[in-house]
Amino acid sequence: MKYLIDSGNIKAIEHISEFYPIEGVTTNPTLVSKEKTDFLPLIKKIRSIIGEDAALHVQTTAKTAEDILEEARGLKKAVGGQFYVKIPINEEGLKAASMIKAEGIGVTMTAIFTSQQALIAARAGADFVAPYVNRLDNINADGVGTVAEIAELFDIYSLDCKVLAASFKNVKQISETALAGAHCATISPELFRQAISHPMTDNAIEGFERDWKSVYGEKGVGDFLL
């Protein structure tokens, strides 16, 4: 499973990009609005941090297919590189997906809550679909189960569309989503840190340091290589 950062915060994206094996960044109107800054400079800065080869998923706000297409063209021109326009699934969004794909621009269909939505989005030309795992769990549905259904349908029909799982509140959901067959997961910066944290890991690291110092003091491995 590939990992993406779900954030519009520049400092967080810089940090996670430096330390974690990420494949790109996803944003949405909510994440962008939290930054309370000019939109275009923000997404251009994100592109400069992650580079041209990483995937950048940016959501449109237009209502009609024709206007969504115009926003997709403008966004692609503005940020370049590996780019996917995010479109919430509805009739206008499906129409726009086909039009955008015809122009060679990548499409991520978002706000997915059922396997049928995902299958229709894939047939319309979406490169990725983004099911909302935690939001499904919050309404007593099965977020991970929905991801598994989508992955199975894409396999049955040999579709190239990928499952980009989104909306996580804990690491357990991420792990179960990976086992369910998600191709990618977009994760908040906070959950990246939690995903590699464990008290037993901390204890092991402390033990290594303690045992080393008991024999070699403050010298490090590098001191013996000079």
C-alpha positions in Angstrom: 0.0 0.0 0.0 1.2 3.5 -0.9 1.0 6.4 1.6 0.0 9.9 0.9 -0.3 12.9 3.2 -3.8 14.3 3.8 -3.1 17.9 4.7 -2.8 21.4 3.5 -0.3 22.5 6.2 3.1 23.4 4.8 5.1 22.6 7.9 3.5 19.2 8.3 4.0 18.3 4.7 7.6 19.3 4.8 8.2 17.2 7.9 6.4 14.1 6.8 8.0 14.3 3.3 11.4 14.4 4.9 11.0 11.4 7.2 8.4 9.1 5.7 8.1 7.2 2.4 5.2 9.2 0.9 3.9 9.0 -2.7 2.1 12.4 -2.7 -0.4 14.7 -1.0 -4.2 15.0 -1.1 -6.1 18.2 -0.2 -9.7 19.2 -0.1 -11.6 22.5 0.5 -11.8 21.9 4.2 -8.1 21.2 4.7 -7.1 24.2 2.5 -9.5 26.6 4.3 -8.0 25.7 7.6 -4.7 27.3 6.5 -6.4 30.7 6.0 -4.0 31.7 3.1 -4.2 32.3 -0.6 -5.1 29.1 -2.4 -2.9 29.1 -5.5 0.4 29.9 -3.7 -0.4 27.2 -1.2 -0.8 24.4 -3.7 2.2 25.6 -5.6 4.3 25.4 -2.4 3.0 21.9 -1.8 4.2 20.9 -5.3 7.6 22.5 -4.7 8.0 20.4 -1.5 7.0 17.0 -2.9 8.4 17.4 -6.4 7.1 16.8 -9.9 7.1 13.0 -9.6 4.8 12.8 -6.5 1.1 12.7 -6.9 -0.8 15.9 -6.0 -4.6 15.6 -5.7 -6.5 18.9 -5.6 -10.2 19.2 -5.3 -12.4 21.5 -7.5 -15.3 23.6 -6.2 -17.3 24.1 -9.4 -20.8 22.7 -9.7 -21.2 21.9 -13.4 -19.1 19.5 -15.5 -18.0 22.2 -17.9 -16.8 24.4 -15.0 -15.1 21.5 -13.3 -13.2 20.8 -16.5 -12.1 24.5 -16.6 -10.9 24.3 -13.0 -9.1 21.0 -13.8 -7.3 22.6 -16.7 -6.2 25.6 -14.7 -5.0 23.5 -11.7 -3.0 21.2 -14.0 -1.4 24.2 -15.6 -0.6 25.8 -12.3 0.9 22.8 -10.5 2.1 20.5 -13.3 3.8 17.2 -12.5 1.8 14.1 -11.6 -1.6 15.7 -10.9 -5.1 14.4 -10.2 -8.2 16.6 -9.9 -10.5 15.5 -7.1 -14.2 15.5 -7.9 -17.0 14.5 -5.5 -19.2 11.9 -7.0 -22.5 13.1 -8.5 -23.9 13.3 -12.0 -22.0 16.4 -12.9 -18.9 14.9 -11.5 -19.2 11.8 -13.5 -19.7 13.7 -16.7 -16.7 15.9 -15.8 -14.5 12.8 -15.2 -15.0 11.5 -18.7 -14.3 15.0 -20.2 -11.2 15.5 -18.1 -9.8 12.1 -18.8 -10.2 12.8 -22.5 -7.8 15.7 -22.1 -5.2 13.5 -20.4 -5.7 14.8 -16.8 -5.9 12.4 -13.9 -9.1 12.1 -11.9 -9.7 11.1 -8.3 -13.4 10.6 -7.5 -13.9 11.5 -3.8 -16.7 11.3 -1.2 -17.2 7.6 -2.0 -19.4 5.7 0.5 -20.5 2.6 -1.4 -19.0 0.0 -3.7 -21.5 0.9 -6.5 -20.4 4.5 -6.4 -16.8 3.4 -6.8 -17.6 1.0 -9.6 -19.5 3.7 -11.6 -16.7 6.2 -10.9 -14.2 3.7 -12.3 -16.3 3.1 -15.4 -16.5 6.9 -15.9 -12.7 7.1 -16.1 -11.5 7.8 -12.5 -7.9 6.8 -11.8 -8.6 6.7 -8.1 -11.7 6.4 -5.9 -11.5 7.7 -2.3 -13.8 5.8 0.1 -14.2 7.5 3.5 -13.5 4.8 6.1 -14.1 6.5 9.4 -17.1 8.4 8.2 -18.7 5.1 7.3 -17.8 3.7 10.7 -19.4 6.8 12.4 -22.8 5.9 10.9 -22.5 2.3 12.0 -21.5 1.1 8.6 -18.3 -0.9 7.7 -15.6 1.4 6.3 -13.0 -1.3 5.9 -15.6 -3.7 4.5 -16.6 -1.2 1.9 -12.9 -0.8 0.9 -12.7 -4.6 0.6 -15.8 -4.7 -1.6 -14.4 -2.0 -3.9 -11.0 -3.7 -4.2 -12.7 -7.0 -5.1 -15.0 -5.4 -7.7 -12.0 -3.8 -9.4 -10.2 -7.1 -9.4 -13.2 -9.0 -10.8 -13.6 -6.6 -13.7 -9.9 -6.0 -14.2 -10.2 -2.2 -13.7 -7.1 0.0 -13.5 -8.8 2.3 -11.0 -7.1 2.3 -7.6 -8.6 2.5 -4.1 -7.3 5.6 -2.3 -8.7 5.0 1.2 -9.3 8.2 3.2 -10.9 9.5 6.4 -9.0 7.7 9.2 -9.1 8.3 12.9 -6.8 5.6 14.2 -3.9 3.3 13.0 -6.1 0.2 13.3 -8.3 1.4 10.5 -5.2 2.0 8.3 -3.9 -1.5 9.0 -7.2 -3.1 8.3 -7.6 -1.1 5.1 -4.3 -2.3 3.9 -5.3 -5.9 4.5 -8.6 -5.3 2.8 -6.8 -4.5 -0.5 -6.5 -0.7 -0.6 -3.8 0.4 -3.1 -3.2 3.7 -1.3 -4.1 5.5 1.9 -4.1 9.2 2.5 -3.3 9.9 6.2 -3.1 12.9 8.5 0.4 13.9 9.7 -0.6 12.9 13.3 -1.5 9.4 12.2 1.9 9.0 10.4 3.6 9.5 13.7 1.2 7.2 15.6 1.7 4.5 12.9 5.4 4.0 13.8 5.1 4.5 17.5 5.0 1.7 20.1 6.1 1.6 23.8 8.1 -1.6 23.2 10.0 0.1 20.4 10.9 2.9 22.7 12.0 0.4 25.4 14.2 -1.4 22.8 15.9 1.8 21.7 16.5 2.8 25.3 18.0 -0.6 26.0 20.3 -0.4 23.0 21.6 3.0 24.2 22.0 1.9 27.8 23.9 -1.2 27.0 26.2 0.6 24.5 27.0 3.3 27.0 27.8 0.8 29.7 30.9 -0.3 27.6 31.7 2.5 25.2 30.5 5.6 27.1 29.6 8.6 24.9 31.4 7.4 21.9 29.3 6.4 18.9 29.8 3.9 16.1 31.1 6.7 14.0 33.9 7.5 16.4 35.4 4.0 15.7 35.3 4.5 12.0 37.5 7.6 11.9 
